Amino acid sequence: MSTTVDSPTRMSHPRTYSRWASLVVLCAGTLMTILDGNVVTVAMPAIQSDLGFSGPGLAWVVNAYLIPFGGLLLLAGRLGDLVGRKRMFTAGLAVFTAASVLCGVATDQGVLIAARALQGVGGAMASAVVLGMLVALFPEPRERARAIAVFSAVGAAGGALGTFLGGALTQLLGWHWIFLINLPIGVLAWFAAVRVLAPDPGAGLGKGADHPGAALVTGALMLTVYVIVGAGDRDATATALLSLLSAALFAGFVLRQARTTRPLLRLRLFRSRLLSGANAVQILMIATMYGFQFIGALYLQRVLGYSELATGTAFLPAPVVIGLLMLGLSARTIARFGAYRVLLSGLVLITAGTALLGRAPADGSYAVDVLPAMLLLAAGFAAAMPALTGLAMSGAREEDTGLASGLFNTTQVVGGSLGLAVLSTLAAQHTDTLLATGTALVPATAEGYQLAFRVATVIAAAALALAAAVLRTSRRGDAG
């Protein structure tokens, strides 16, 4: 990919843009946003103690990020198609980095929550267009499979690595540094993106500037994430009413897109069985994996008595396994056996891993009750994620790749929020019930987590069944 710049005095040589250098930049930007989504988990007790958050109020340190992030991904993906994906990516990095500094210097609850919301906006802008850029950079199937494997390895390992960094930075330097560390990374990533990524003009805002549609879908997605993440803190009636309002906004958006001459979202996108099916499977799979990261960290801290740093260190085998398998085997395995078969194998391992965690006892040990399950989950995710990504993006047309990328990232957020809300609520309610009957704190807590992992096993099995039913492809047409 190259561009030529003409000078009034001389003709300059065409500038060549390296696809693999571009991939490194895209992975660096993605890693920063993914790390920040997970690095907060282990630091939550320290943030609560320092800023005086109540229990329900503390949840907004996470929710304030998730709501704009999940709500704006689809819109940011489409705008990237229109104004240029490089512009959207670099602008997102700038907003995210600036917001990270505000989080790091926050001295009261309101500033931190507002800065976290701004982080969500920047994260959505940067993340929404990455897959679309990657697909455009690597049109050849085998190279695309390798690139997706690298990108997925960075994303998946970043989630687990965030837990380690959160524990290490919080314990050694203080919770402020989980945000301030983004400043040098963000600045370097921004300069590299400006220099390395090839410019793309985009289709132009006039070809898709459906402002009412944008307002409807953004409001619907934000409200959906809000309903999910706050379900445990409100009564059933309020949740039902908010859910109906969210459904009404989605219905209004669909009607708008069907009738307008310049839709924000072309509804034909959902005619692709691979794209629609892969996004549905991803919601269930990510719900399971987020449940493992969150509930698993709590099990280590509240049942086995691990410190923040020890908890983060205990999660390190996961990114190591994910990185080794994705980078060393994923692309070649998909090329040999097909994305469909590799996806099913990965989902089988994920289901087995959560089933093992469902028996983790109050007097358990890391080596026997956590590590084997973690390795199964890591291996399963390393197999499933690149295969699922390839299947999803293979179902989108070239002009819709930014939108498809935003949609795929949106379902990740919805799945993660859903898994976190459902599994943490079930664990807390079951623990409270046992405590009310006189069960000691640690055994009651352990049984609450066991229930959460058993439900996660059912969710993983549902993802496996859905993938087997709807994502089968011919070997000729198999993604990757």
N, C-alpha and C positions, 0 to 999 in steps of 0.2 A: 504494500500500500504506500503510495507516494504522492507528493504534491509539489508543484513547481511554483516558485515565487519569481516574478519578473521584476527587474530593477530598471529604472530609466537609463542607467549607465551601462549595465551589463546583465547578461542572463546567468542566473545562479544555477547550480546543479540541483537536480531534483533531490528532495530530502526523503530518505527511506525510513519508514517507521517499523521497528521490530515488533512482530506480533508477540513474541515471548517476553520481551521487556514490558510490553503493554499488559500482558497477563500478570506479571509481577506487581505492577502498579495497582491493577484492579484488585488483586488478592490482598495487597497491603491496606487499601482503603476498606475492603470488606472485613478484614481481620480486626481493624480498629473498632468498627461498629459492633461486631459480634462479641468481641471481648467485653465491651462496655455493657452489653446486655446481660452478661453472666458475672462480671467481676463484682457487681454490687451485692450479689446474694450473700457471700460470706461476710461482707462488711456491714450488713444490716444491723446487728446488735450494737456495733460501735457507733454507727450513725444515730441510732435511737438514743443511746446514752448521752452522746455529745449534744444533740440538738433538741432533746426532750420530746421526741415523737411519742404519741400514744400508739397502741397496737394497730388499730385501724388506720391511723394516720401514716404509719410507717409504710404501709402497702403502697401509698401514693408515690414513694420514691421509685418504685418499679412501674406502677400504673401510668404515671405522668409521662414516662418514656414510651410505653407500649401503645397508648391510645393514639397519639399523633403518628407514630411510626407505622402502625398497622393501618391507620385510616388514610394516610397519604401515599402509600406505596403504589397503588393502582394509578392514581392521578399523576404522580411523579414519573411513572413508567411511560404513560402516554405523552406527557409533556416532553419527555426526553426524545421520543420519536419526532416530535414537532419542532423543538427548538435546537436539537442536537444533544446527543447523549453525553458527549464530552463536557459540554457546558453544564448539564445537569449534575454530572458526577463531581466536577471540580467545585461547583457552587455548594453542593452538599457537604463536601469535605471541609470547606471553609466555615460553614454554619456549625457543623458538628464540633470542629476544633474550638471555635470561639465559645460555644455553649459548654464544652468540657472545662474550660478555664473558669467560667462562671460557677459551675458546680464545685470546682476545687477550692474556690475562695468563699463559698457560701458559709454564712455564719448564723443563718436562721432558716426555719422550715420553708417559708414562702419562697425565698430566693432559690433554694435547692430544687424545689418542685418545679418552679417556673423554668429554671435552667435545664432540668431533665426533660421538660416538654420541648424546649428548643432543640435539645439533642435529638429527640425523636424526629423532629422535622428534618434536621440535617441528615440523620441516618437514613430516613426514607428517600431523600433526594439522591444520596450517593448509592444506596443499595438497589434501588428500583431498576436501574438501567444496566447493571453490571452483566447479567446474563445475556441481555440483548447485544451488548458490545462484544462479549465473548463469542457468541454465535456468528456475528459478522466477521470477526477476526479469523475464525477457524471454520471455513465452510466444508472442508474435506472431512468425512466421517471419522477416520481413524485419528487424525490430529485433534478434531473436536473432542473425541472421547478422552484423549490424553489431557487436553486443556481443562475439561470439565472435572476430570479426576483430581488435577492439581487444585483447582478452585474449590471443589468439595472438600478436599483434605484440609485446606486452610480454614474453611468455614467450620467443619466439624471439629477439628482439633482445637480451633480457637474457642469453642464453647467450653470444652473441658479445661483448656489452659487458663481461661478466665477465672475459673474457680481457684486455681493455684495462685495466680497473680493477686487475686482479691485477698486471699488469706495472707500471702507474704507481705504485700504492701501495707495492709491494714495493721498487721502485727508489728512490723519493723519500722514503718514511717508514719502511719496514721491513715485514716480513711480518705482524707483529702487527696492523697496521691494516686488513688485508683482513677481519679479524673484528670489530675494534672499531668500524668504520664502521657496523656493523649496529645499534649501540646507539641513536643518535638516530633512525635510520630506523624501527627496531622500536617504540620508544616512541611516536613520532608515529602510526605505523600502528595501534597498539593503541588509542590514545585515539580516533582517527578511526573505527575499527571499532565501538567501544562506542557512539559517538555517532551514527554514520550508518546502520549496518546495522539493519534491522528485526528485532525479536526473533521467534524461531520456537520454539515449545515442544518440537517433536519428537514422535514417536509414543509415547515412553515406553519405558524399558528393558525392561519386562515383555513387550513385543511382539517382542523379538528378542535377548534376552540369552542366547545359546547359548555359554556359557563354554568347554566342551570344544571346540566347533567353532572358536572364536576362537583357542584355543591351538594347534590343529592347523594352521590356515591361516597363522597368523603364523609358527609354526615352519617350515612348509614354504617360505614365501616368503623368510624370512631365510636358510634353508639354501640355497635356490636361488641367491640373489644371492651368497652366500658361495662356493658352488661355482664360479660364473661368474667372479667377480673374482679368485679365487685359483687358477684353473686352471693358470696358468703357473708356479706356485711349488710344485706338488706332483706326485707321480707319477700315472700313468694309473690305477693300481689304486685309490688313495685317492679320486681324482675319481669313478671309477665307483661305488664303495661309497657315497660321499656322495650321488651322484645317485640311486641306488636308494633310499636313506633318504628323500630329498626326495620322490620319486615315491610312496613308501609313505605318507608324511604327507598328501600331496594326495589319495591314494585313500581314506585314512581320513576325511578331511574331506568328500569327496563322499558317501561312504556315510552319514556323520553327517547331512549336510544333507538327504539323501533320506528319512531316517527320522524326524528330530526334528519335533515339532509347531511349534516356534518356531525356524526356521533362521536363522543369521546371514546366509547368502547363499541367496536363492531361486534354485534351479537353472534356473527358467524364464527367467532373464535371458539365458542363453546360447542360448535358442531363437531369439533375434533375429539374423537373418543380418547385419544392418547392424552391430549392436554387436559381435558376435563377429568378423566379418570386419575391421572397422575396427581393433580391437585387435591382430589378427594382422598387419595391414599396418603398423600403427604400430611394432611391435617391429622389423621390418626397416628401416623408414625411419629411425627414431631411431638404430638401430645404425650406419647409414651416416653420419648427421650427426654423431654423437658421434665417430666415427672421423675425420671431417674435422677437427673442432675440435682433437682431441688430436694426431693424427699431423701435421696441418697446422702446428700450433704448434711441434712438434719439428723439422719440416723447416726452418722459418724459422730456428730457433735453432741446430740442429746441422749443417745443411747450408749454409745461406746466411749463418750467423754473426750473426744478429740478437740484440740485447739483449732483456731482458724488456719494456722500454717500447716498443722498436721493434716487437716481436712483437705486443703489444697494439694498437698503433696500426695495424699492417697489417691487423688484423681489423675495424677500424671500418667499412669499406664494407659489411660484411654486415648489421649492425643497421640501418644507414641504409636500405639497399635493402629489407630486410624490413619496416621500419616504414612507409616510403613506400608500398609495394605493398599491405600488409595494410590500412592505414588508408585509402588512397586508392582502391583498386580491388577489394579482395578481396570485400567484401559485395556490391557491385554486379555483379561478374563472376559470383559464385555465383548471385545472383538471376536473371541473364540466361541463363546456360548450364547451371546445375545443378551441385551439389557433385561429382557423379560425374565429369563432364567436366573440371572444374577440377582435381580431384585427379589424374587421369591426366596432365594437362598438366604439373602440378608434378613428378610422379614422373619424367616424361621428362627434364625439365631437371636434376633431381638426378642421374639416371643419366649424363647427358652431362657434368655437372661432375666427377663422380668419375672418369669415363673420361679426361678431360683431365689430372687430377692423376696418373693412372697412368703418365704419361710425363715427370713432372717430373725433370730430370736433376741430377747433382751440380754442374754449372756453370750451373744455371738462374738465372732472375731473377724477382723478385716480379711485375713488370709483365707478363711474358710467360707464366710458368708457374703462377702462383698466382692473381693477381687475376681473370683471365677465368673460371677455374673457380669461384672464390669467388662471383662475381656470378651465375653460373648456379645454383649451389647455393642462394644466398640467395633468388633469384627463385622457384626451384622450391619451396623450403620455405614461402615466403610464400603461394604458391598452394595447396599441398597441406595444410598444417596446419589452417587454418580449415575447409576442406572436410571433412577427415577427422574433426575434432572434431564438426562438425554432424551428420555421418552416424552417428557413434557414439552421441551423446546422443539423437538422434531415435529410436533403437531401444530406449530405456528408458522404462518407465512412470514417472509422477510420483512414486509412493512409493519408487521405486528409484533416483532420480536421484543421491542421495548415494553410494550403492553403485557406480553406474555411473561416477561421477566418480572414486571411489577406484580402480576397476578400470582406468580409462583412464590415470590417473597411474601405477599400478603397472606397466602394460606399457611406459610410457615409461622407467621405471627399469630394468626387465628388458632392454629393447632397448638402452639406453645402456650398461649393464654388459656385455652380451653383445658389443656392437660394440667396446667398449674392450678387453675381454679378448682376443677373437679377433684383432683387427687388430694390437694392440700386440705380442701374442705372435708372430704370424706375421712381423712386421717385425723383431723382435729375433732370432728364430731364423734368418731368412734372412741378416741382417747378420752374425751369428756364423759362419754357414757360409762366407760370402764372406771374412771376416777370416781364417778358418782356412786358406784357399787362397792367402793372400798379398795379397788386395785391400786397397787403402788404406782408411783409416777413413771418410773422407767419401764416396767412391764406394760403398762397401759399405753405409753408412747410407742413402744415397739410394736404392739398389736395394731395400733392405728396405722403405722407405716406398712405393716404386713397387708392390711386391707387395701391400702392405696396401691401397692405393687400388684396385688391380685387383680384389681380392676384394670391396671395398666396392661396386664397380661391379656385380658379380654379385648382391650382396645387394639393391642398389637396383632392378636389373632384376627380381628375384624379387618385390619389393614391387609393382612395376608390373603384373606378370603376375597376381598374386593379387588386386589391386584390380580389374583389368579383369574377372576371372572372377566375383568374389563380391559386388561392391558396386554393380552396376548397379541403378538405380532408375528408375521412371517419372518423367517431368517433373512430374507432379502430386504424386508422393510424395517427390520429391528434397528432401533437407534443405537449408534455406536458400532 
